[in-house]
Amino acid sequence: MLKITKLEVQKKNKERLNLFINNEFEMGIDQATYIYFNLRKDMEVTKEQLQKIKDYDQYRQALNQAIIYLSHKKRTELEVEQYLTDKEYSYDLVKDVIDYCKNNRYINHEDYIESLKNTILKTTDKGPDHFERVAKEKGLSNDLILKYKSKFEEEMSDDRIINIANKIMSKKKQPPNRLKQSIVQTLQQRGYAFSLINEHLTDLNIEPTSDDVENILMKDLEKVYNKYQKKYNGYELKTHVVQALARKGYTFDMINDKLRESGIVDE
């Protein structure tokens, strides 16, 4: 016969109790488990009942850990599942905990994705595609992602892409074609689709002044020439210099004019 002979509050955790069966320590349980099974001293229990008590208490432990985890910041179902799985809780137990959290709105994907959208819009310069990638990584459904990606695009300020492009232009001193490529590539890396970028390119004053281009080309020419003159000379040197500058976006006419002007190539 199995009998509960003692129930005592733990010294280090007042929320948990030690359960003794036949005067021997059996397990620790929390207050909710104690109440759920209406446990009391001298109560007789079967092995099956003891197992149910253990299982329920483990569920309670997992649930408490999940709620604490969720209290720090909003999380998705996938994040909570990974968190509890890493703590080696069983699949069925994790599922039960997640169901409880969803039913009681501790996990709320609509609220989560709304916050994600607002955070990216207001605190970063990232675009809709970046938002979509992050949402997918968090395990959110495609329908929800598409719905809020559309909202993201609607709420973007009209000058968001222009402002980012202008910052890129202020930092990069390149010929027009190369500068345009840099702007497009950087915006795509930050999560803007090319179709969206293309809508705004005509609003940008990408063309620098002729003096700017001259100065940029001259600096690039000096760097490239100093690099290749250590290995080549004559026609071979000129060929490597021209090819290197062409890759940077300069036209052959611009390059040859500057080569002649610099004295590297005779008139």
N, C-alpha and C positions, 0 to 999 in steps of 0.2 A: 504494500500500500504506500502511495506517495502522498505526503502531507506537507503543506506549507507550515513550517515551524517558526519562521521569523521573517519580518519585513522591516528593514531599517534604512534610514536615509544615509546616503554615502557622505563621507566627511568632506571630500573634495568637490562634490557636485550635488548640491541640494536638490536638483531637479531629478535625480535618479535614486533608485532604491536597490538595495541588495536583497535578493530573494533566496531564502534557504529552504531546502527540501530535506526533511528528515534530519534536521540539525546540520546539514552540510550546505555550503554555498553552492547555488545552482547557476545564477546569472544576475547581471545587472539589468534593470528595466527603468523606463522613464515613467513619469507621473501619468502620462496619457495611457500607457499600456496597463498600468495598475488600475486605472479607472475603467478602461475599456473591458477588462475581464473581471472587474469587481473582485479583485484578489483580497484575501484576508487571512489572518493567522488561523491555523487548524483546518483550512480548506483542503479537501482532498482533490487531487488532480490525477489524470491519466498521463501516460507518456505522450499520447497524441495531443492532449491539451497543452502539455509543456512545450511541444514542438511548435504549436500555434502561437504560444506566448513568445517564443524565441523569434519566430518569423515576423510577427507583428512588431516586436521591438526593433528588429533590424530595419523594417520598413520605416518605423518612426525615426530611427537614426539617419537613414538616407534622406527622408523628407526634411528633417531639421537642417541637414547639411545643404540640401538644395535651396531651402528658403534663405539661409544665411548667404549662400552664394549669389542668390538673386537680389538680396538686399543691397549689395554694393553697387550694382548697375543693372540695367535691363539686359536680359539674355534671351536667346532663342532656345527652342526645344533641342536643337542639335548641340548647342553649347552645354546645356544642362546634362544631356545624355552623355556627352563625352566626359564631362566632369565626374559624373557618378560612375561611369564605366571605368575610368582611371582609378577609382577607389575600390574597384573589384566587386561592385554590387552586380547581382545577376540581371539578365535581360528583363525578365518578368517583373522584378522588383523595380527596376529603373522605369519601366513602362507605367507601373502603377503610380509611382511618384510624379512622373510627368503628367499623367492624366489628372491627378489631384491639382497640380500647379496650374494647368490649363483651365480646369473647371472653376478654380478660385481666382483666375486672372493674375496669378503670379507670372505666368508666361502669357504674353499677349502680342502676337506677331504684328497685328495692325498698328498697335501703339509703338512697337519696336521700330518698324520700318519708317513710320512717321518721324520718329526721333532721329533715326539714321539720316534720312533725307535732310532734315533741318540742320543737323550737325555739319554735314558735308557742304551744304549750301552756304552756311553762315561762317564757318571757321576754316574752310579750305578754298583752294581755287580749282579743285577737281571737278570733273564733268559727269554727265549722266552715265557714261559707260563705266566709269570708276565706281559710281554708286551701284550699278547693276552687278559688277564683279563682287563687291563686298557683300551685297545682299545674298548672292548665290553661295558665297563661302559660309555664310551664317545659316544656310539650310532653309531659306525662305522659299515659298512656292513661286513658280513662274508667273502665275496669274497676279499675285500680289506684287511681285517685282515690276512687271510691265505696267500695272496700274500706277505705282508710285514713281516709276521712271518717267512716265508721262507727266505726272505732277511736278517732278523735279525740273523738267524742261520748261514747263509753263511758268514756274516760279523763278527761273533764272533771270537775272537782270539783263536788259538788252545789251548792255555794254560789258558784260562779264568776259566774253571772249576777246573783245577789243582791248580791254584793260590788261589782260594777261599778255596778249600779243605785243602791246606797247612796252611792257616790262622786258619782254624778250628782246625787242629791237633796241632798247636802251643799253642792254648788256652785251649784245653780239654786234661786232663791227665786221660785216661781211658784204660781199657784192649782192645786188638785189635778188638774183635767182637763188643763190645759196641761202640768203636770209629768209626768203619765202619758204624754202624747204625746212629750215631750222624751226620756223614758227609752226608749220604744219606738224612736223614730227613731235615737237614738244607738246603741242596741244593734244595730239593723239595719245601720247604717253600719259597725259593727265586725265584722259577719259572723255575726250570729245571726238565724235564721229567726223570723218572727213566732210560728209555732206553738210554738217552743221558748221564746220570751220569755213567751208567754201562760201557759205552765205555771207560771211563777214569779211572775207579777204579784200573785196573791192572797197571796203570802208577804211582800209589801212593805207597809210602813206608809206609804202615800203621803199619807194625810190629815194635813196639818199641823194644829196647834192653831188655834182660832178667832182667838187673838191674833196668830199668825203670818200668817194670811190677812188680817186687818185691816191689819197693818203693811205687808204686801206691796202690798195694794190701794191703800193711801194713798200709798205712794211712786210707784206707777204712775200714779195719778190726778194727782199733782202734775206728773209729767213730761209726761203727755199734755195736761193743761190748759195748761201753760206753752207747749207747742208750738203748740196750736191757737188760743189767745187772741190770737196775733199776726195771725191771718187772719180770725177769725170772732168773733161775739158773739151773745148771746141764745140763741134756740132753736137756731140753726145751730151755735153753739159746743157746746151740750149734745149735739146729735146726733152730732157728730164725736167728742166725748169718749166717749160711750156706745159707739159702734161700735168705737172703738179698744180700749177695755177689754174688750169682748165678744170681740174677736179674740184677746185674751190669755187667754181662758178663764174670765172672771168671768161669773156669772149677772146678768141684768138687775136682779133684786131687790137683789143685793149692790151693784151699781153705783149704783142709785138711792138706796139707803140711805146710801151713802157721800157721794153728791153732796149730799143734803139735810143730812147731818151737817157737811159742809164749808162749807155756806152757799152753794154754787154754785147750788143749786136750792131754791126756797122750799118750805116744807112744804105 
